[in-house]
Amino acid sequence: MGILAGKRALIVGVATDRSIAWGIAQAMHGQGAQLAFSYANETFRQRVEPLAASIGSTLLMPIDVQLDDQIDAAFALLGREWGQIDILVHAVAYAPREALAGGFTANTSREAFRIAHDVSSYSFTALARGAAGLMSERRGAMLTLSYLGAVRSIPSYNVMGLAKASLEANVRFLAADLGPRNIRVNAISAGPIKTLAASGVGGLRKMLAHVAQVAPLRRNVTTAEVGNAAAFLCSDMAAGITGEILYVDGGFSTVGMSLLDSDG
Ligand SMILES: NC(=O)c1ccc[n+]([C@@H]2O[C@H](COP(=O)([O-])OP(=O)(O)OC[C@H]3O[C@@H](n4cnc5c(N)ncnc54)[C@H](O)[C@@H]3O)[C@@H](O)[C@H]2O)c1
């Protein structure tokens, strides 16, 4: 029996079979969870539907996280279909492309700042409010996805780093607020992975090559590895963990200096 047997999870953020949310969904399904999926718009529905069907999930709903009506409707639907839920996975981020390349100072407009923070951080608060309303009889777990740019400057990551810093603070405030209701809130800070969203960040190829050279494990991580950590964090095996940012990055964030293998 899997560590998530009997649990029901809403997965927000599958776009393709390369999405981190899809790696999480596969791991959670493998551990016995029952899953519902959202899609950001009609174009993504056509991609998400067959993926969900491939693991036996038919509960799908539209959630554009910028639309409060859709968020309300999604949790109303989950309430009707399932009554209660155990797990919320939030794997959503967006910033206008022009803000994710070149210099931070020159390329961060007020509008790009607003959109990045709304879609990538506020959305977790909004979804957590809806999910918490369906977790009163459960030991709930919420999970979001962050990146090292929250705590270190990273070329081209720019305004998204600020949004991830806000998202990590969001994790701590939600954990404090929802802990007394027996709901845990954590984040995984994943190393770079080639996905649709990551391809919008300038210089992704160089980032991947750099991590593979200097991270202790000398390689990049996979969506399956992030998925397994997510399944653990959202299971009762992690019942004592909340407000935490868990790095799944091959150890990259722990290194102060690394001699390249070619240095001998
Ligand atoms: N890929 C990486 O290198 C990496 C590393 C660390 C953290 N992350 C984070 O992981 C999460 C998932 O990203 P990914 O890399 O799997 O890319 P992805 O493109 O597969 O997923 C991003 C998702 O965000 C959704 N989204 C964007 N705007 C939305 C909106 N308004 N409403 C609803 N959904 C919206 C997209 O539909 C998509 O499903 C993001 O928070 C990202 O910042 C990614």
The ligand as a Tripos MOL2 file, in Angstrom:
@<TRIPOS>MOLECULE
LIG
   44    48     1     0     0
SMALL
NO_CHARGES

@<TRIPOS>ATOM
      1 N1         11.4930   24.0360  -14.3860 N.am      1 LIG1
      2 C1         12.3110   24.5370  -13.4930 C.2       1 LIG1
      3 O1         13.5150   24.6720  -13.7180 O.2       1 LIG1
      4 C2         11.7970   24.9450  -12.1400 C.ar      1 LIG1
      5 C3         12.6880   25.0120  -11.0590 C.ar      1 LIG1
      6 C4         12.1870   25.3840   -9.8060 C.ar      1 LIG1
      7 C5         10.8460   25.7050   -9.6640 C.ar      1 LIG1
      8 N2         10.0030   25.6330  -10.7450 N.ar      1 LIG1
      9 C6          8.6020   25.9780  -10.5600 C.3       1 LIG1
     10 O2          7.8030   24.8370  -10.8020 O.3       1 LIG1
     11 C7          6.4790   25.2830  -11.1010 C.3       1 LIG1
     12 C8          5.9830   24.5220  -12.3230 C.3       1 LIG1
     13 O3          6.6990   24.9560  -13.4760 O.3       1 LIG1
     14 P1          7.2790   23.9580  -14.5620 P.3       1 LIG1
     15 O4          8.7440   24.2140  -14.6520 O.co2     1 LIG1
     16 O5          6.8050   22.5930  -14.3380 O.co2     1 LIG1
     17 O6          6.6980   24.5480  -15.9390 O.3       1 LIG1
     18 P2          5.3000   24.2910  -16.6930 P.3       1 LIG1
     19 O7          5.2910   25.2810  -17.8070 O.co2     1 LIG1
     20 O8          5.1580   22.8810  -17.0560 O.co2     1 LIG1
     21 O9          4.2190   24.6570  -15.5960 O.3       1 LIG1
     22 C9          3.8580   25.9860  -15.3040 C.3       1 LIG1
     23 C10         2.3680   25.9710  -15.1350 C.3       1 LIG1
     24 O10         1.8760   27.2680  -14.7390 O.3       1 LIG1
     25 C11         0.6100   27.3800  -15.3270 C.3       1 LIG1
     26 N3          0.1240   28.7590  -15.3340 N.ar      1 LIG1
     27 C12         0.7370   29.8830  -15.7770 C.ar      1 LIG1
     28 N4         -0.0890   30.9400  -15.6580 N.ar      1 LIG1
     29 C13        -1.2460   30.4580  -15.1060 C.ar      1 LIG1
     30 C14        -2.4800   31.0370  -14.7390 C.ar      1 LIG1
     31 N5         -2.7300   32.3550  -14.9030 N.pl3     1 LIG1
     32 N6         -3.4410   30.2460  -14.2040 N.ar      1 LIG1
     33 C15        -3.2320   28.9110  -14.0240 C.ar      1 LIG1
     34 N7         -2.0760   28.3090  -14.3590 N.ar      1 LIG1
     35 C16        -1.1000   29.0770  -14.9060 C.ar      1 LIG1
     36 C17         0.7840   26.8150  -16.7210 C.3       1 LIG1
     37 O11        -0.4640   26.4780  -17.2890 O.3       1 LIG1
     38 C18         1.6320   25.5930  -16.4220 C.3       1 LIG1
     39 O12         0.7920   24.4780  -16.1740 O.3       1 LIG1
     40 C19         6.5700   26.7930  -11.2710 C.3       1 LIG1
     41 O13         6.1920   27.4260  -10.0650 O.3       1 LIG1
     42 C20         8.0580   27.0110  -11.5000 C.3       1 LIG1
     43 O14         8.4820   28.3160  -11.1550 O.3       1 LIG1
     44 C21        10.4480   25.2460  -11.9770 C.ar      1 LIG1
@<TRIPOS>BOND
     1     1     2 1
     2     2     3 2
     3     2     4 1
     4     4     5 ar
     5     4    44 ar
     6     5     6 ar
     7     6     7 ar
     8     7     8 ar
     9     8     9 1
    10     8    44 ar
    11     9    10 1
    12     9    42 1
    13    10    11 1
    14    11    12 1
    15    11    40 1
    16    12    13 1
    17    13    14 1
    18    14    15 2
    19    14    16 1
    20    14    17 1
    21    17    18 1
    22    18    19 2
    23    18    20 1
    24    18    21 1
    25    21    22 1
    26    22    23 1
    27    23    24 1
    28    23    38 1
    29    24    25 1
    30    25    26 1
    31    25    36 1
    32    26    27 ar
    33    26    35 ar
    34    27    28 ar
    35    28    29 ar
    36    29    30 ar
    37    29    35 ar
    38    30    31 1
    39    30    32 ar
    40    32    33 ar
    41    33    34 ar
    42    34    35 ar
    43    36    37 1
    44    36    38 1
    45    38    39 1
    46    40    41 1
    47    40    42 1
    48    42    43 1
@<TRIPOS>SUBSTRUCTURE
     1 LIG1         1 GROUP 0 **** ****
